[in-house]
Structure formats: C-alpha cells, structure tokens
Amino acid sequence: MTREFVSVHTHGDAPGVGVLLLSRPPTNALTRQLCRELTAAAAEVDARDDIHAVILFGGHEIFCAGDDMPELLTLDGPGAAIAAQIREQAIDAVASIGKPTVAAVTGYALGAGLSLALAADARVAGDNVKVGATEILAGLVPGEPELVRLAGLIGRSRAKELVFSGRFVGAEETLELGLVDELVAPDGVYDAALAWARRFAEVPSAAVAVAKAAIDGRCGPGESVSAYVELLGEVQRRSGDDAASFRLG
C-alpha cells in the first residue's frame, strides 16, 4: 500500500527500532486519509519481526496540531461521525501496537495530536513544547477512549481542568503532570526517543506484547494465563535447544 502522509522506517545503526513518521506539513493535522494511513502503518510495525520498539515522530518542527478543522467543517453529521470513528481507530491502532512505543514530541501536540502522543507508552519532548486538550475551544470534545486514557494518566480532576479549559500547557508543567516522561533540548528529541527505544530492541517481543496487553487492560485473566502458558512452553523449548547444543558442543 502506498501511503502519502505516514511512512515506516528502520535504522541500520539501530537494529530492531522502527519509526512511524507523520509527514503532512505544516502541522501534521489529522485528516481522514492520514488517519487511515496511520492505522495501516501501525498494523505494519506491529506485524514486522524486524521491529521490536517503535518511535512515533512528527518531524523536527511539530508533532501534531490535532484534527484538520477545514476538512471537518465540510462534513455533515454522518460524515463527521465517520471521521471521528476513523480518528479513534488510528489512535487505538497506535495504542494497540504490541511493542514498546515512544512519542518524540516536538513543537505542539494539541487536541487529537495530544491524544495520539498519549497512545504511546512513553513521551519524550522538547523543553519548548506546548500541549493541550484544545477541542473545547472549537466547541468539540476528545473521543471517549482518549478522555479515559488522559484521566488514567493524570487523574480525573486534572484531566477535567485541562479538557474544560482547553488551555495550552508548557513544558515544565507537562513533565509535572506526567503528560511527558522526559524533557530535552528541542534538537535532541529524536535522539532521546531513539535511546529509549534501543533499550527494548532486544527484549523478547512475545513476552512484551503479553505484558503490555495486560497492563493496558486489553486481555482478561483467562487470556493472560493462556498467553503465559504459551510463553513458558517457548522458554522451555529454547532451553532444551540450548542444552542440546551444549551437549553436542
């Protein structure tokens, strides 16, 4: 599939790390096409055996300014409902990647752009970053899954204040609230995200996927037990192979 606004890249000097790159200048605003491409790209990195950790990156200028308002204003009620569904599917596709994910946040992450950053497991941002749940300023609200994720991350009271006000949050406060995990110089955002991803490039992918699904509430107790049994069988098989190799050696 040819994608215009979202691409997948790997690094020769960082084996196991994949990059989901948004490229729709000047603001990476989320259109229906971009969201469809993001859903497909997230599925690709999830399925690829050569990718064990993922960086979500919007380029060195701006992460994502949220929904493309000019496009939204052309839609009737049914069209707007479909657009909202496509956007939520894209954000959920990123959250569902069964590998460690980090958002490299530069410039602005506003509205649905903030929701997209929060779908990653961790966030590295420039110390000049501005974020905000700004949908209310246009008379809109974030999707329910995004509201739940925001409240789970920073607490209901703080989430309500951010959503009700739509205010911009500066870098130091984003760190204090827990909206980002690390602040670095603006030019160092991508490198810091790469360093984070490299830590997980060689961990057992199947085990990480199970742990992530359990932490995120995407599997019930029965499913997690079944997955554990499968993982244990794989560990035992590898141990047997190693022992046989040692005896043969």
Disulfide bonds with the S-S distance in Angstrom:
none
